[in-house]
């Protein structure tokens, strides 16, 4: 098995078919698609089962609701591919996205993480150049990776997740896990080919902006910068950016009454 595509499913009965169809049209040989029904209360469980009957490359897991991270972890637990990628079930892929990316990985077996472009509808959300980074910190700083820490526009060697899993019940789980994946990687590559189409889900976590989500974002930002050891230091040895982030973190923490 070359590629495992993990698709968490929750309350997306109107977009699931489009998502799955776009993945199956990638024409990647030896690919499995894992649909994780995360206790969805709508017609999604039935739709997942229908897809499994239509195509024998599709596997379905039905589980109690545990959130996006828990669903992705459940997919990782059964994934058989040498490589793994994630697709959110309210998004989809342009045709001929995975095949050239997989061909690139076969020619460059040292690459542990391969990132490709994103569009928000018809507009580019993330454009990339063809670059190979032999140092995770170079990738982090050169591409400003904290601004596009999305898990869904990347293909990973599955072995990166042997000792690393998504944090359960945590917002901005992509930013939280990326430094761990990078620090376990030898080579990261970016390509300008292929496109992941991001769509706006009004019920999604990213649309629920409030003081708590901002607090969680700051928390993940601080952890990511510390893990990547890229905080800027001034000539007196003071880390001003880190200090400001921590002060904002403390102010928000106290304002919403979170005890640590």
N, C-alpha and C positions, 0 to 999 in steps of 0.2 A: 504493500500500500504506500503510495507516494504522498498523497495529500488528504488530510482530514479537515472538513469544513464544519465548524461548530456553530449552530444557530439557536440561541436561546429564544423561547417563544412564550410570550405572555400578553394577552389582550391585544392581539394584532390580527384578528380574523379578516380584516379588510386589506391587509398588506402582505400577509404570509405567502399567498400563492405567487405574487409578483416576485418576492424575494427568492423563493425556492426555484422558480422557473429560471431566474437569472443565473443562479448557481449551476443548475443542471445544463444550461446552454454553454458553459465554459469549455466543454469538450476536452476536459483533462482526463487522460486515461488513468485507471487505477486510483480513482478518487472516491472517498466516502463522505456522505453528508449526514451529520448527526443533529437531529431536531430534539431539543430539550424542552418538553412541555413543563413549564415551571408552575404547575397547578393553575393554569389559566382557567378562569370561570366562564369563558365564552365558548365558541365553537372550535377553538384552536386544537384541543385534543383530538377531535374528530378529523379535522383537516390534516393533522400530522399523520394519523393512521391511514388516511386516503393516499397520501403521498408515498408512504412506505409500501402500499400495495401496488402503486404505479411503477415504482423504480426500486430495484433490489439493491441499489447503492445507498439507499436511505435507511438509517437506523433511527428509532424513536425511543426516547426515555420519557416516561411520565413520572413526575415527582411532586412532592408537596412544595408549595411556594417557599423559596428561600432567597429570592432576589437574583439579580443579574450575575453577580460573582459566583454564587453557589451553582447556578445553571451552567456557567462556563466550566467550572471545576468538574461538574458531573460529566460533561462532554470530554474533558481531558482524561478522566479516569478510564474511559473506554476507547479513546482514539487509538487507531492503529497506524496512522500515517507516519512517514519519516518526517514530514512537515505538517504543521497545523496552522489554521487561520480561523478568524471569527467574522461572522456577518450578523449584524443586528437585524431582526426580522421585520423592521419597518424601513429598512434600506434595501438597496439592490446593487448589482454590478453591471457595468457596460459589457457588451459582448467582447470576447477575446481578451479578457483581462488576465485570467489565471494562467492560460497556456503559455504565453511568452514569458511570464514571470517564472513559471516552473522550468521552462527551457533554460532561462538564465541561471537558475539555481543549479541545474544539472551541469552547466559549464563552469560554475564557480562554487564547488562543494564546500569551500571554507566559509561561505557566508552563513551566518547564524540567524540574522534578521534582515528581511528585505522589505523596504517600505515603498509604497506606490501612491499616486495622486488621489485626491478626493475632490469631488464636486458637490456643491450644495445646489441641487437642481441642475440648471444649465451653467451655473457660475463656478469657476474654479475656487475651491476652498483651500487647497494646498497643492502647489506646483513644486516639482522636484527636478533636480538635475541628476545625471548618472554619475554617481560618486561611490567610492569604496572607502570605508573608514576602518583602519586597523586598530583604532583606539576608541573605546566607548565615550570617553570624555570629549574627544574631538568631534564625534557625531553630535553629542549633547550640546556643545557650545556653538559649533558651526551652523547647524540647522535650527538652533533654538528649539530643541526637541520637546521641551516642557510646554511649548505652545501647540504641539500636535502629538500629544502622547496617546492618541487613540489606539486602541488594540485592533480595530477592525481593518485598517489599511496596511496591515503588515502580515508577512508570512514568516513563521518561526520554525526552527528545528524543534521538534517535539521534546527532545531531551532537555531543553532549557526549563521545562516545567516539571522535571523530575523532583526537584527540591523547592519548587516555587509555585504558589497558587494565588489566585485572586482573593483579596481580603473580603470576607463575607460581611454583608450589611454595611458596607462603606461606600459613601459617595465619592466620585472621582477615583474609582478603583483602577482605572487605566494609568493615571499619573502615579498612583501609589505603587504599582507593580513594575512599571517600566525600568526604573533604576536597577532593580534586582535582576531583571532579564538582561539588561545591558552589561552589568558587571559580571555576568556569567558568559558573555559573548566574546568571541575573538574578533569577528568581522561583522560590520553592519554595512549594508548597501542601500542606496536609494536609486530609483529609476523613474524616468518621466513617462513610462508606458503603463497602460491599464488605468482603470478608473473605478473607484468606489463611489457610489452615489448616496450621499447622506440626505435624509429627509427629516422634516420637523414633525415630531410626535408631540401634540399638545399635552399628552398625559405622561410624557417622559420626564425623567428626573432632571434633565438639563433645563427644562422649562419651569421648574419649580424653584425659582430663585428667591431666597429669603436669607435672613441673617444666619440661620443654621447651615445652609448650603455654602454660604461664603466662608463661614468658620471652617467647614470641612475642606474647602478648597485651599485655604491658607495652611491648614494642617498638612495636607498632602504636598503642597509647594515646599514647605519647610523640610519635610522628610526627604523629598526628592533631591533638593539641593544639597542636603547633608550627605545623603547616600552617594551622590555623584561627586562630592567634594569640589564643588565649583562655586562656592560662595566667594564674592569679591572681598578682598582685604585691603584696608588702606595702609599707608606707610607706617602708622603707629600700631599696626597689628589688630586694629578694630574692624570687625565685620559689620559695616553699617547696614547693608541690605538685610542681613540676617537679623540684626537687632530690630529693624523696623518691622519685619515680618512677625517676629516674636511678640513685639509690643501690640501689633494689630490682633494677633492671635489671642493674647491675654485679655485685651479689651473685649473682644467678641465673646470669649469664654466666660468672662465674668458677667457680661450683659445678659447672657442667656442661661446663666446658672449651672454651667457644666462643671462638675468636680472631677479632678484628675488625681 
